[in-house]
Amino acid sequence: MSLEKRKRQIALDSAIKSRILVLDGAMGTMIQDKNLDENGYRGGKFKDWKKPIKGNNDILTLSQPEIIFEIHKSFLEAGADIIETNTFSSTSIAQSDYGMESYVYELNFQAAKLARKACNEFDNITPDKPRFVAGALGPTNRTASISPDVNDPGKRNISFDELKESYKEAINGLIDGGVDILLIETIFDTLNSKAAILAVEETYDQTANRLPIMISGTITDLSGRTLSGQTLEAFWNSIRHCSAFSVGLNCALGAQQLYPYVRELSKIADTNICVFPNAGLPNEFGEYDQTPNEMAELIEEWVDEKIVNIIGGCCGTTPEHIRRISEIIQKKETRLIPSIEPKMKLSGLEPLKI
């Protein structure tokens, strides 16, 4: 690891111990607000691409990098300490929908460089408040645990090893591009996340670049389970072995609906808690109506209860949401990591403690 990377790791460790950190908001929401058409997505680089690519937000890193750079800056100006790379779908599995698998390394490398450039600009302005880049690793559009055919429970449209290799390609691009953290996010299938974790560990062993890992699962409805059926505690037991820098929840639900699960996770996880909820629940048009003030008021309850270490926003959250969150956490105390009694903790769909 380079001296510069080591300095940033020390700065990150120091920051998380002293205050609540702010994650950025929704890249997808900000891109949608640009109302780009097919030509807007293509730019000059993909003018003659053989397939439609409108909706492939990650490709804008290459075709419209100035748009992505300005979005990063808008969240940093709003008070974000950590910004995510525009790589939620930058795996060969997700990019296969557009025939763009060959661009995966470049997508991750350039996305990391863009985010790093934005953070460096703000670090130069306020060197006492360093900003950090989290390399986003989305869940892909495949599931390793669930059959795509109700008549054939054993069928799978992806294997564990295929997922792992796809993640490794993305991870190499992110590390080479200069990220400070790897964020495995929006996990709906724990087996997918375990493939990502193994990909991270194998990459670390091969490159000697060991960065912190953030893990963020998704509770898909008020049942309190992931899409693959696990309860929150069972999910934690499944991924605890990776010694994550943080564990938490994002997407699917708003702050009000996520509260009991954040509270539960805060009690059982002996690491930092990171949560980035949606701006409420979507309306009948799939849009998010919760205002920055409404969302901040809900999150202030979490902060006062000291159950989070990192807080940000997912679907529907704008720089204004992040600005209000940043304002309400000022001078608030961060969560203290609890000491958990050692026990054998196993997991299926439910947790098992021995």
C-alpha positions as MATLAB code, in Angstrom:
seq = 'MSLEKRKRQIALDSAIKSRILVLDGAMGTMIQDKNLDENGYRGGKFKDWKKPIKGNNDILTLSQPEIIFEIHKSFLEAGADIIETNTFSSTSIAQSDYGMESYVYELNFQAAKLARKACNEFDNITPDKPRFVAGALGPTNRTASISPDVNDPGKRNISFDELKESYKEAINGLIDGGVDILLIETIFDTLNSKAAILAVEETYDQTANRLPIMISGTITDLSGRTLSGQTLEAFWNSIRHCSAFSVGLNCALGAQQLYPYVRELSKIADTNICVFPNAGLPNEFGEYDQTPNEMAELIEEWVDEKIVNIIGGCCGTTPEHIRRISEIIQKKETRLIPSIEPKMKLSGLEPLKI';
ca = [
       0.000    0.000    0.000;
       1.292    3.449   -0.921;
       2.096    6.057    1.724;
      -0.780    8.239    0.489;
      -3.284    5.385    0.840;
      -1.969    4.568    4.287;
      -2.435    8.193    5.368;
      -6.034    8.134    4.166;
      -6.701    4.904    6.085;
      -5.362    6.492    9.265;
      -7.515    9.574    8.633;
     -10.602    7.397    8.093;
     -10.000    5.448   11.318;
      -9.562    8.699   13.221;
     -12.685   10.312   11.727;
     -15.031    7.393   12.438;
     -13.977    7.325   16.091;
     -14.586   11.017   16.646;
     -17.869   11.763   14.867;
     -20.746   10.509   12.768;
     -19.712   10.414    9.113;
     -21.988   11.399    6.236;
     -22.357    9.256    3.123;
     -23.616   10.803   -0.117;
     -27.084   10.506   -1.659;
     -28.613    8.907   -4.730;
     -26.508    9.027   -7.881;
     -29.390    7.507   -9.872;
     -31.822   10.187   -8.737;
     -29.425   12.937   -9.755;
     -28.840   11.348  -13.171;
     -32.579   10.989  -13.780;
     -32.996   14.697  -13.100;
     -30.738   15.379  -16.110;
     -33.435   13.904  -18.431;
     -30.858   12.481  -20.810;
     -32.077   10.877  -24.019;
     -30.395    8.019  -25.900;
     -27.879   10.391  -27.486;
     -27.179   11.882  -24.088;
     -26.182    8.484  -22.761;
     -24.088    7.675  -25.821;
     -22.120   10.923  -25.952;
     -19.357   10.883  -28.524;
     -17.702    7.706  -27.244;
     -20.657    5.388  -27.924;
     -22.298    7.259  -30.812;
     -22.471    4.126  -32.985;
     -23.063    1.490  -30.286;
     -25.079   -1.459  -31.587;
     -27.600   -1.611  -28.710;
     -29.727    1.003  -26.915;
     -27.920    2.146  -23.769;
     -30.327    4.682  -22.276;
     -30.697    3.807  -18.604;
     -27.154    2.496  -18.256;
     -26.194    5.125  -15.691;
     -22.718    3.729  -15.130;
     -21.685    4.251  -18.751;
     -21.975    8.024  -18.200;
     -18.653    7.754  -16.364;
     -17.115    7.294  -19.822;
     -19.552    9.120  -22.098;
     -20.423   12.127  -19.877;
     -17.780   12.248  -17.115;
     -18.404   15.939  -16.406;
     -21.976   15.121  -15.310;
     -20.797   12.485  -12.823;
     -18.018   14.756  -11.551;
     -20.482   17.589  -10.873;
     -22.832   15.236   -9.019;
     -19.961   14.127   -6.786;
     -19.094   17.755   -6.088;
     -22.711   18.616   -5.242;
     -22.790   15.957   -2.517;
     -19.393   17.007   -1.168;
     -20.569   20.614   -1.021;
     -23.603   19.390    0.926;
     -21.348   17.902    3.594;
     -20.656   14.301    2.553;
     -17.552   12.729    4.059;
     -17.762    9.628    1.850;
     -18.879    9.522   -1.780;
     -19.683    6.382   -3.746;
     -18.321    5.691   -7.197;
     -20.797    5.525  -10.072;
     -20.339    1.759  -10.356;
     -23.499    0.179   -8.959;
     -23.907   -1.866  -12.158;
     -20.292   -1.947  -13.326;
     -19.893   -5.721  -13.373;
     -19.747   -7.915  -16.468;
     -23.013   -9.548  -15.335;
     -24.951   -6.281  -15.205;
     -23.258   -4.755  -18.265;
     -24.090   -7.811  -20.384;
     -27.584   -6.339  -20.859;
     -25.940   -3.656  -23.008;
     -23.177   -5.794  -24.529;
     -20.605   -3.715  -22.655;
     -18.799   -6.376  -20.641;
     -15.458   -5.375  -22.162;
     -15.685   -1.932  -20.502;
     -15.985   -3.193  -16.913;
     -12.410   -2.516  -15.789;
     -12.407    0.909  -17.452;
     -15.774    1.798  -15.918;
     -14.552    1.039  -12.404;
     -11.111    2.575  -12.875;
     -12.400    5.853  -14.333;
     -15.277    6.086  -11.840;
     -12.789    5.796   -8.989;
     -10.542    8.422  -10.585;
     -13.472   10.854  -10.968;
     -14.565   10.445   -7.352;
     -10.970   10.728   -6.155;
     -10.519   13.951   -8.135;
     -13.639   15.456   -6.559;
     -12.507   14.500   -3.052;
      -9.034   15.896   -3.651;
     -10.508   19.264   -4.640;
     -12.331   19.498   -1.320;
      -9.396   18.128    0.674;
      -7.320   21.023   -0.655;
      -9.941   23.516    0.557;
     -10.395   21.985    4.021;
      -7.418   19.704    4.717;
      -8.615   19.180    8.305;
     -11.701   17.393    6.951;
     -10.581   14.659    4.540;
     -13.105   13.062    2.167;
     -13.130    9.406    1.213;
     -14.091    7.363   -1.855;
     -16.157    4.199   -1.485;
     -16.026    1.861   -4.462;
     -19.616    0.724   -4.985;
     -20.217   -2.951   -5.745;
     -23.902   -3.500   -6.483;
     -25.740   -6.819   -6.134;
     -25.888   -7.515   -9.908;
     -29.209   -8.406  -11.558;
     -28.859  -12.133  -10.790;
     -29.443  -14.139   -7.621;
     -27.393  -17.154   -6.602;
     -29.885  -18.473   -4.036;
     -33.244  -18.340   -5.785;
     -34.476  -20.226   -8.829;
     -35.755  -18.112  -11.731;
     -38.231  -20.925  -12.483;
     -40.967  -21.712   -9.933;
     -41.269  -25.183  -11.437;
     -37.577  -25.995  -10.954;
     -36.340  -25.039   -7.456;
     -32.805  -26.206   -8.207;
     -32.332  -24.032  -11.282;
     -29.949  -21.045  -11.139;
     -29.138  -18.351  -13.696;
     -25.719  -17.643  -12.158;
     -23.131  -19.619  -10.209;
     -21.148  -18.562   -7.159;
     -17.866  -18.722   -9.066;
     -19.249  -16.629  -11.944;
     -20.311  -13.958   -9.477;
     -16.939  -14.021   -7.731;
     -14.946  -13.604  -10.957;
     -17.224  -10.806  -12.144;
     -16.738   -8.954   -8.869;
     -12.956   -9.403   -8.982;
     -12.730   -7.615  -12.316;
     -14.657   -4.650  -10.902;
     -12.662   -4.639   -7.660;
      -9.335   -4.448   -9.490;
     -10.534   -1.390  -11.406;
     -11.734    0.330   -8.238;
      -8.513   -0.308   -6.332;
      -6.322    0.803   -9.236;
      -8.440    3.939   -9.572;
      -7.766    4.967   -5.977;
     -10.763    4.125   -3.772;
     -10.359    4.163    0.007;
     -13.139    1.678    0.820;
     -15.010   -1.113   -0.942;
     -18.781   -0.950   -0.405;
     -20.754   -4.138   -1.080;
     -24.246   -2.675   -1.130;
     -27.965   -3.252   -1.628;
     -27.576   -6.942   -0.788;
     -30.809   -8.838   -1.394;
     -29.176  -12.278   -1.606;
     -26.571  -13.126    1.025;
     -24.906  -15.668   -1.240;
     -24.195  -12.907   -3.775;
     -22.573  -10.858   -1.032;
     -20.459  -13.819    0.082;
     -19.195  -14.133   -3.500;
     -18.288  -10.438   -3.407;
     -16.556  -10.808   -0.036;
     -14.497  -13.750   -1.295;
     -13.636  -11.773   -4.439;
     -12.397   -8.930   -2.233;
     -10.295  -11.250   -0.070;
      -8.743  -13.018   -3.052;
      -7.944   -9.678   -4.680;
      -6.361   -8.407   -1.466;
      -4.202  -11.529   -1.252;
      -3.044  -11.049   -4.850;
      -2.407   -7.300   -4.753;
      -1.441   -6.602   -1.111;
      -3.844   -3.650   -1.210;
      -6.068   -4.254    1.821;
      -8.850   -1.678    2.162;
     -11.781   -1.484    4.587;
     -14.998   -3.246    3.517;
     -18.473   -1.812    4.080;
     -21.437   -4.225    3.882;
     -24.983   -2.992    3.337;
     -27.990   -5.298    3.145;
     -31.537   -4.634    2.032;
     -34.672   -5.476    4.006;
     -37.159   -5.827    1.178;
     -40.386   -5.328    3.153;
     -41.797   -5.043    6.664;
     -41.268   -8.773    7.263;
     -37.739   -7.817    8.263;
     -36.090  -10.268    5.874;
     -33.869  -10.035    2.829;
     -35.225  -11.208   -0.516;
     -33.447  -14.547   -0.040;
     -35.339  -14.997    3.233;
     -32.860  -14.247    5.997;
     -33.679  -12.322    9.124;
     -31.371   -9.428    9.983;
     -29.468  -11.324   12.667;
     -29.025  -14.339   10.388;
     -27.657  -12.016    7.700;
     -25.193  -10.530   10.177;
     -24.057  -14.001   11.269;
     -23.506  -14.905    7.617;
     -21.152  -12.038    6.818;
     -19.580  -11.239   10.207;
     -16.459  -13.263    9.366;
     -15.148  -10.603    6.960;
     -14.438   -8.131    9.804;
     -16.185   -5.317    7.952;
     -15.418   -1.680    8.684;
     -19.190   -1.190    8.803;
     -22.395   -3.137    8.361;
     -25.787   -1.654    7.698;
     -28.877   -1.279    5.580;
     -29.937    0.693    2.548;
     -32.678    1.006   -0.061;
     -36.203   -0.534   -0.206;
     -37.483    1.355    2.851;
     -37.446    4.875    4.234;
     -35.986    5.993    7.554;
     -39.245    5.492    9.440;
     -39.641    1.881    8.292;
     -35.945    1.069    8.785;
     -35.762    2.341   12.357;
     -36.510   -0.932   14.235;
     -34.008   -2.842   12.109;
     -31.278   -0.241   12.564;
     -31.915   -0.399   16.302;
     -31.659   -4.200   16.288;
     -28.486   -4.245   14.208;
     -26.869   -1.640   16.441;
     -27.231   -3.995   19.414;
     -25.858   -7.151   17.774;
     -23.071   -5.874   15.493;
     -19.622   -5.246   16.964;
     -18.598   -2.890   14.186;
     -19.695    0.489   12.827;
     -23.294    0.885   11.653;
     -23.916    2.570    8.284;
     -27.443    3.272    7.054;
     -28.607    5.061    3.918;
     -32.405    4.889    3.589;
     -34.625    6.021    0.752;
     -36.410    9.356    0.912;
     -39.528    7.608    2.220;
     -41.521    5.099    0.211;
     -42.183    5.607   -3.526;
     -45.498    7.076   -4.647;
     -47.703    5.602   -7.380;
     -45.336    7.024  -10.018;
     -42.251    5.477   -8.411;
     -41.036    8.860   -7.176;
     -39.954    9.869   -3.686;
     -41.764   12.709   -1.934;
     -40.085   12.880    1.475;
     -38.540   16.303    1.937;
     -35.044   16.892    3.315;
     -36.512   18.263    6.554;
     -38.841   15.289    7.012;
     -36.049   12.793    6.448;
     -33.628   14.672    8.714;
     -36.150   14.738   11.570;
     -36.497   10.958   11.416;
     -32.747   10.421   11.285;
     -32.189   12.799   14.180;
     -33.988   10.262   16.383;
     -31.395    7.637   15.385;
     -28.589   10.046   16.115;
     -29.966   10.997   19.517;
     -30.306    7.309   20.345;
     -26.676    6.741   19.258;
     -27.387    3.810   16.959;
     -25.459    4.910   13.834;
     -21.874    5.744   12.903;
     -22.358    6.594    9.205;
     -25.535    8.007    7.679;
     -26.460    8.882    4.102;
     -29.248    8.545    1.568;
     -30.396    6.102   -1.091;
     -33.200    6.395   -3.689;
     -34.729    9.851   -3.958;
     -32.132   11.634   -1.846;
     -30.553   14.786   -3.239;
     -27.763   17.085   -2.043;
     -30.394   18.966   -0.033;
     -31.255   15.787    1.873;
     -27.565   15.244    2.593;
     -27.116   18.879    3.610;
     -29.910   18.643    6.186;
     -28.560   15.347    7.512;
     -25.102   16.895    7.774;
     -26.563   19.825    9.705;
     -28.508   17.762   12.243;
     -25.569   15.524   13.177;
     -23.323   18.422   14.104;
     -22.152   18.128   17.721;
     -24.038   14.831   18.105;
     -22.248   11.880   19.677;
     -21.430    8.876   17.562;
     -22.443    5.308   18.444;
     -20.067    3.337   20.618;
     -19.335   -0.151   19.315;
     -20.681   -2.656   21.844;
     -18.714   -5.532   23.327;
     -20.546   -8.714   22.296;
     -20.257  -11.906   24.351;
     -18.446  -14.572   22.292;
     -20.727  -17.381   21.151;
     -20.924  -19.728   18.210;
     -23.293  -17.907   15.845;
     -24.634  -19.756   12.832;
     -27.248  -18.897   10.272;
     -29.775  -20.350    7.894;
     -32.860  -18.271    7.291;
     -32.900  -17.791   11.077;
     -29.930  -17.246   13.438;
     -28.633  -19.998   15.685;
     -26.549  -19.210   18.755;
     -24.843  -21.980   20.712;
];
